[in-house]
Amino acid sequence: MATEIINERLLYPSYEIIGGEKIMAPAANATHNVIGGRLYMFIGTYLDANDSGYCFTDSVDVHFPDGTLFKPDFSVVLKSNEQIVNWRGDIYGSPDMVVEVLSKSTLKKDLSVKKDVYEANGVREYWIINPWDKSVTVYLLRDGKYFLDDVYALFDEADLALLNDAEKAEVKTEVTVAILDGLTIPLAFIFKWGY
């Protein structure tokens, strides 16, 4: 049995399972890693200080109840849901929050298939981070369906100069983490990286 698992990991070093089919999962690029690391640092510090849960990067497989296997870029499991974490392996159940950072190779899947799977399996909060336009789209689960909570975008000085005073007053500079009692993360912190 152990030999079969080792051979499978060598054959498919990084894969996801969608609809029973194994699909190669490309390794995360530097942008993914930096954004995921910053979320891990910020949210992880909050979870640790409040002894309220755990966060994970894309190195942990998430096995959903419907048989789907994904490697979310970032996920949160609250203490009340920690029974889904196999501390010597993977996550077997639905995290409370999942974040995907868009890349050209995963864009379509993150916006459609993954969103549908996360919704169907009861992930309470789903973030889609777009590194090109420095935005965060937040979906929250209500009555088994996702609704768009908000789209947060980081404005630079040139962007702000194009807005009138009323529009500037509407600009949000922080993203709210709904599952964490309204914890907010500055957009400038999330997108503090190089390109």
C-alpha positions in Angstrom: 0.0 0.0 0.0 2.7 2.5 1.0 4.6 1.6 -2.3 1.5 2.4 -4.3 1.1 5.8 -2.7 4.8 6.6 -3.2 4.6 5.5 -6.9 1.4 7.5 -7.4 3.0 10.6 -5.9 6.0 10.2 -8.3 3.7 9.7 -11.3 1.4 12.6 -10.3 3.5 14.8 -8.1 0.9 17.5 -8.0 -2.7 16.8 -9.1 -6.3 17.6 -8.3 -9.4 15.4 -8.8 -12.4 16.9 -10.5 -15.4 14.6 -11.4 -13.2 11.5 -10.7 -10.6 12.6 -13.2 -7.0 13.4 -12.2 -5.7 16.7 -13.5 -2.2 17.9 -13.2 -1.9 21.0 -10.9 0.8 23.4 -11.9 3.1 24.6 -9.1 2.3 28.0 -7.7 4.4 30.8 -9.0 6.2 33.5 -7.0 3.2 35.8 -6.9 1.0 33.1 -5.5 3.5 32.3 -2.9 4.0 35.8 -1.7 0.3 36.6 -1.6 -0.5 33.3 0.2 2.4 33.9 2.6 1.1 37.3 3.5 -2.4 36.0 4.1 -0.8 33.2 6.2 1.2 35.7 8.2 -1.8 38.1 8.8 -4.6 35.6 9.3 -2.4 33.0 11.0 -1.3 35.6 13.6 -5.0 36.4 14.3 -6.0 32.8 14.6 -3.1 32.0 16.9 -3.7 35.0 19.1 -7.4 34.1 19.5 -6.8 30.3 19.5 -9.6 30.1 17.0 -8.3 28.0 14.1 -5.6 27.1 11.5 -4.5 28.3 8.1 -3.0 26.2 5.3 -1.1 26.9 2.0 -1.3 25.0 -1.2 1.0 22.2 0.1 -2.1 20.6 1.8 -4.6 18.6 -0.2 -8.3 19.2 0.6 -10.5 16.1 0.0 -14.1 17.4 -0.3 -17.1 15.3 0.7 -18.2 15.0 -3.0 -14.8 13.3 -3.9 -13.2 16.4 -5.4 -9.6 17.0 -4.4 -8.1 20.5 -4.7 -5.0 22.3 -3.5 -6.3 25.7 -2.6 -3.8 28.5 -2.6 -4.8 29.3 1.0 -7.5 27.9 3.4 -8.7 28.4 6.9 -10.2 25.8 9.2 -11.8 27.2 12.4 -11.4 25.4 15.7 -15.0 24.4 15.6 -14.3 22.5 12.4 -10.9 21.1 13.2 -12.0 17.5 13.1 -11.6 17.6 9.3 -7.8 18.1 9.7 -5.7 14.9 9.6 -2.5 16.3 11.3 -0.4 13.6 9.6 -1.9 14.1 6.2 -4.5 16.2 4.5 -7.8 17.9 5.1 -10.9 15.7 4.7 -13.9 18.0 4.6 -14.7 21.6 3.8 -12.6 24.4 5.1 -14.4 27.5 6.4 -12.6 29.8 4.0 -10.7 29.2 0.7 -8.6 31.6 -1.3 -7.5 31.2 -4.9 -4.9 33.5 -6.6 -5.6 33.7 -10.3 -3.0 32.7 -12.8 -3.4 32.4 -16.6 -3.3 28.6 -16.4 -6.0 28.3 -13.7 -8.1 31.4 -14.4 -11.1 29.6 -15.9 -11.1 26.8 -13.3 -10.9 29.2 -10.3 -13.8 31.3 -11.6 -16.1 28.5 -12.5 -15.4 24.9 -11.5 -13.7 25.6 -8.2 -16.3 28.2 -7.2 -19.1 25.7 -7.9 -17.3 22.9 -5.9 -16.6 25.2 -3.0 -20.2 26.4 -3.0 -21.7 22.8 -3.3 -19.4 21.6 -0.4 -20.3 24.4 2.0 -17.2 26.5 2.1 -18.5 29.6 3.9 -16.2 32.2 2.4 -14.4 32.2 -1.0 -11.9 34.8 -2.1 -10.6 35.2 -5.7 -7.5 37.3 -5.8 -6.5 38.9 -9.1 -2.8 39.9 -8.9 -2.9 41.8 -12.2 -5.5 44.4 -11.2 -4.8 44.0 -7.5 -8.3 43.1 -6.5 -10.1 40.7 -4.2 -13.5 39.3 -5.0 -15.3 37.9 -2.0 -18.2 35.4 -2.1 -20.1 34.4 1.1 -22.3 31.4 1.4 -25.9 32.0 2.3 -28.6 29.3 2.3 -26.3 27.0 0.3 -25.5 29.6 -2.4 -22.8 32.1 -3.0 -23.6 35.7 -3.2 -21.1 38.4 -4.2 -20.2 40.2 -1.0 -17.9 42.8 -2.5 -15.0 43.4 -4.9 -12.1 45.3 -3.3 -9.4 46.9 -5.5 -6.2 48.6 -4.5 -6.1 52.1 -6.0 -2.8 53.9 -6.7 -2.5 57.7 -6.8 -3.1 57.8 -10.6 -6.4 55.8 -10.1 -7.5 58.0 -7.3 -6.9 61.2 -9.3 -9.5 60.1 -11.7 -12.2 59.9 -9.1 -14.4 62.7 -7.7 -14.7 63.2 -3.9 -17.9 61.1 -3.6 -16.2 58.2 -5.5 -13.0 58.5 -3.4 -15.2 58.3 -0.2 -16.5 54.9 -1.5 -13.1 53.4 -2.0 -12.4 50.6 0.4 -8.8 50.0 1.5 -9.3 46.9 3.6 -10.9 43.5 2.9 -13.2 42.1 5.6 -12.8 38.4 6.6 -16.4 37.6 7.4 -15.7 34.3 9.2 -13.3 36.0 11.6 -15.6 38.4 13.3 -14.9 41.2 10.8 -11.1 41.1 10.8 -9.9 43.4 8.1 -6.7 43.1 6.0 -5.3 46.2 4.3 -5.2 45.7 0.5 -1.7 47.3 0.5 -0.5 44.5 2.8 -1.9 41.8 0.5 -0.4 43.3 -2.6 3.0 44.3 -1.2 5.0 42.3 -3.7 7.1 42.8 -6.7 5.9 43.1 -10.3 
